[in-house]
Amino acid sequence: MLKQLFAVAAFITSIVICSPAIAQKTTPDTVLTGVYITSIHDINFKDKEYSLNLWLWLKYKNKKFDFLHNLEVPQAKSYTTSFSTIDTTGGQVYLLMKLQCVMKDSWAIDNFPFDKQKLRFSIENSQFDSDALVFRVDTLGKHFDPRFTLRGWRVDSLDIKTGIKKYETAFGDESLAKPHTEYSNFRVRLQIDRDAMGLFWKMFLGMYVAFLIAYMCFYIHTDSIDSRFGLSVGALFAVIGNKYIIDSTLPESTTFTLVDSLHGLTLLFILTVIICTAYSLRLVKLEKIAQAKKFDFWCAQVLLLVYLLVNAWLIYGANHVPVLAAIPQ
C-alpha cells in the first residue's frame, strides 16, 4: 500500500513539474490565405522567367505579422505591390493586395514543343517561423480568371497547398541549438499545356523539307551523280542550320530532347541517302544500270517508311508522356 502511495505521489509531482513547460508551448496563429490569378504573360524560355499578376488576401489576428513589409516571395526575381488595403475591424486584420511578379522557374524542355509546365508561386513571412505562424488555404471561389488567355497555352489545373519549408541555417541566431529553422509557406502550382501543333510545324517544316529534297535524289537519273550529291549535302547543312535556330530560343539542357532526337534522326537519314547514292554510283561505274535503278527504288521506299515511323513514334511519345515524369516537382 505504501509503494502505491509513493507511485501516485511521484506521478502527481511529475505532472506539476511538466505543466509549466506544457503551458509555455503556444499554438501558432493561423493566417487564412487566398489568391486570384488575373494574368500570366511574357513567358521567356531562354531566360527561364515569366510575369504573373494576382490578387493576394490574408486574414489574421496578430498585427505583428505585418505582411505589407514582411511578405517574402522566394521564387520571384522581383515583385511590386500595385495596390493594398487593410481592414482591422472586429479584432482581425484583413489585408488585400495586388502583386505584379517576375518569377524565375525551371522549364521541362525534354519534349518541347509538346511540353507541359508547372508555374510555381509561394509566399512566406520573413520574420515569423512556423512556431508562430501557419498558413491555411481559403478554398472559397475560383483561384484564377478563366477568361484570361495565355497565348499558345492551355490552363490545365491549379493546385494550392500549405506546408513547412526547412532551412538548414540559423540565420546567425546563436540561441538556437542547431542551424535549422522552419517557416510555414503557402504554395500555388498552375499547370499549363502548350498548344503545340502550330508551333511544331512552324519550327520543323524546314527540316522536313530539307529531308524531302535529299530524298528526291533517289528519283534523279543515275547519270546526274553531281546533282544527287549536291542536293544531299545542301539538305544536310539546312538541317544543321534549322537546329541552331531552334536551340537559340531554348535554355541550355544536358539531356537529349525531342528537338535533338528529330534533328539527329534527320541528319542520320540524309547521311544514309548519301551512302546509298555513293553505292549507286559504284554500280553505275560497274555498268550495272538496271541494278542501280532497282537499288534506288527499294532504298527510297524503305528509308521513307522507316523515317516516317520513327518520327511518329518520337512525336507520339513526347505528346503522351506522363505529367509527373515530364515535370520536376
Secondary structure as GFF3:
##gff-version 3
##sequence-region A 1 329
A	DSSP	alpha_helix	2	24	.	.	.	ID=ss1
A	DSSP	beta_strand	29	44	.	.	.	ID=ss2
A	DSSP	beta_strand	49	60	.	.	.	ID=ss3
A	DSSP	three_ten_helix	63	65	.	.	.	ID=ss4
A	DSSP	alpha_helix	67	70	.	.	.	ID=ss5
A	DSSP	beta_strand	71	72	.	.	.	ID=ss6
A	DSSP	beta_strand	76	87	.	.	.	ID=ss7
A	DSSP	three_ten_helix	89	91	.	.	.	ID=ss8
A	DSSP	beta_strand	93	104	.	.	.	ID=ss9
A	DSSP	beta_strand	116	125	.	.	.	ID=ss10
A	DSSP	beta_strand	133	137	.	.	.	ID=ss11
A	DSSP	beta_strand	153	167	.	.	.	ID=ss12
A	DSSP	beta_strand	181	194	.	.	.	ID=ss13
A	DSSP	alpha_helix	197	215	.	.	.	ID=ss14
A	DSSP	three_ten_helix	216	219	.	.	.	ID=ss15
A	DSSP	alpha_helix	225	247	.	.	.	ID=ss16
A	DSSP	alpha_helix	258	285	.	.	.	ID=ss17
A	DSSP	alpha_helix	289	319	.	.	.	ID=ss18
A	DSSP	alpha_helix	323	326	.	.	.	ID=ss19
###
